[in-house]
């Protein structure tokens, strides 16, 4: 074999690229052949640059057809099949490991997959139960008005010649029909006793219909629009009626919530309406004191109170004084959703009442919890 070589050439032998099979005997003379490649030929042979794109190269693709005998071809084929088998086995191991990992995460980090029907029910979270009840009342009122209007128009053909009837529901009406019939509804609707509705009430009726069409009917409508670009008849009628009712003094005065005076509170304590002589009285007293101290304005805020992970906690300030703290999570004006994302939650402290220990919120809290069973089926604060 000539040891001289050109600077631009690279020598490899088949023994440097071949692999001896464990089950196939290959004669030594098969590895005595020296193949000469220059630098460019070697790179092109490995990467396939002599074609239009790079191709996958196996252990026997480096040899042209006819230049390799059957035994060497068989050895190369065995090597490639073993390599493919190990690759497939590694994939199976990886998939098994991933499945095991996902199973461990399923019960800890992730809940069970939800169904599509449950996902659709998330849309109900945008409206409260009170709003839905109001929708039902307004829709029922509109339906009753439509039936009464149709009867009046049909019974007086001479006075209402060619006057359209309400023959479709709100869900089925076009924008033009909504504009006309809702304008008539605003001008004609009254209370069951014949009294006029305040302008604000009629405004809220139209707002409820708008919310119903948007949420339940998936209609992108803007019934109340000061520019009156689409529903001109409706907005004109609403503006006229609200001005008229305000001029008549209807709905101008709003009722204010009554407050309990100090004299009234003392009367309740002194005459036994508040106290801790029995379980029921203690519970009622805690409701009264907490509502007063923490400004719990609605009954639902009391019902939201919990014993575990509670909004109430005993703490001590920097001066060593003990107090009961209320941390609001949700309330009548803050439901914790997207609309109230930046709303600051209420945090209120109630310190000890040293002058009247029987009225002390801290002591009442401790005494109430001391009588609550440690094991209950409900996490509600009030039992």
Rosetta blueprint (number, residue, H / E / L):
1 X L
2 X L
3 X L
4 X L
5 X L
6 X L
7 X L
8 X L
9 X E
10 X E
11 X E
12 X E
13 X E
14 X H
15 X H
16 X H
17 X H
18 X L
19 X L
20 X L
21 X L
22 X L
23 X L
24 X L
25 X L
26 X L
27 X L
28 X H
29 X H
30 X H
31 X H
32 X L
33 X L
34 X E
35 X E
36 X E
37 X E
38 X E
39 X H
40 X H
41 X H
42 X H
43 X H
44 X H
45 X H
46 X H
47 X H
48 X L
49 X L
50 X L
51 X L
52 X L
53 X L
54 X L
55 X L
56 X L
57 X L
58 X L
59 X L
60 X L
61 X L
62 X L
63 X L
64 X L
65 X L
66 X L
67 X L
68 X L
69 X L
70 X H
71 X H
72 X H
73 X H
74 X H
75 X H
76 X H
77 X H
78 X H
79 X H
80 X H
81 X H
82 X H
83 X H
84 X H
85 X H
86 X H
87 X H
88 X H
89 X H
90 X H
91 X H
92 X H
93 X H
94 X H
95 X H
96 X H
97 X H
98 X H
99 X H
100 X H
101 X H
102 X H
103 X H
104 X H
105 X H
106 X H
107 X L
108 X L
109 X L
110 X L
111 X L
112 X L
113 X L
114 X L
115 X L
116 X H
117 X H
118 X H
119 X H
120 X H
121 X H
122 X H
123 X H
124 X H
125 X H
126 X H
127 X L
128 X L
129 X H
130 X H
131 X H
132 X H
133 X H
134 X H
135 X H
136 X H
137 X H
138 X H
139 X H
140 X H
141 X H
142 X H
143 X H
144 X H
145 X H
146 X H
147 X H
148 X H
149 X H
150 X H
151 X H
152 X H
153 X H
154 X H
155 X H
156 X L
157 X L
158 X L
159 X L
160 X L
161 X L
162 X L
163 X L
164 X L
165 X L
166 X L
167 X L
168 X L
169 X L
170 X L
171 X L
172 X L
173 X L
174 X L
175 X H
176 X H
177 X H
178 X H
179 X H
180 X H
181 X H
182 X H
183 X H
184 X H
185 X H
186 X H
187 X H
188 X H
189 X L
190 X L
191 X L
192 X L
193 X L
194 X L
195 X L
196 X L
197 X L
198 X L
199 X H
200 X H
201 X H
202 X H
203 X H
204 X H
205 X H
206 X H
207 X H
208 X H
209 X H
210 X H
211 X H
212 X H
213 X H
214 X H
215 X H
216 X L
217 X L
218 X L
219 X L
220 X L
221 X L
222 X L
223 X L
224 X L
225 X L
226 X L
227 X L
228 X L
229 X L
230 X L
231 X L
232 X H
233 X H
234 X H
235 X H
236 X H
237 X H
238 X H
239 X H
240 X H
241 X H
242 X H
243 X H
244 X H
245 X H
246 X H
247 X H
248 X L
249 X L
250 X L
251 X L
252 X L
253 X L
254 X L
255 X L
256 X L
257 X L
258 X L
259 X L
260 X L
261 X L
262 X H
263 X H
264 X H
265 X H
266 X H
267 X H
268 X H
269 X H
270 X H
271 X L
272 X L
273 X L
274 X L
275 X L
276 X L
277 X L
278 X L
279 X H
280 X H
281 X H
282 X H
283 X H
284 X H
285 X H
286 X H
287 X H
288 X H
289 X H
290 X H
291 X H
292 X H
293 X H
294 X H
295 X L
296 X L
297 X L
298 X L
299 X H
300 X H
301 X H
302 X H
303 X H
304 X L
305 X L
306 X E
307 X L
308 X L
309 X L
310 X L
311 X L
312 X E
313 X E
314 X E
315 X E
316 X E
317 X L
318 X L
319 X L
320 X L
321 X L
322 X E
323 X E
324 X E
325 X E
326 X E
327 X E
328 X L
329 X L
330 X L
331 X E
332 X L
333 X L
334 X E
335 X L
336 X L
337 X L
338 X H
339 X H
340 X H
341 X L
342 X L
343 X L
344 X L
345 X L
346 X L
347 X E
348 X E
349 X E
350 X E
351 X E
352 X L
353 X L
354 X L
355 X L
356 X L
357 X H
358 X H
359 X H
360 X L
361 X H
362 X H
363 X H
364 X H
365 X H
366 X H
367 X H
368 X H
369 X H
370 X H
371 X L
372 X L
373 X L
374 X L
375 X L
376 X L
377 X L
378 X L
379 X L
380 X E
381 X L
382 X L
383 X L
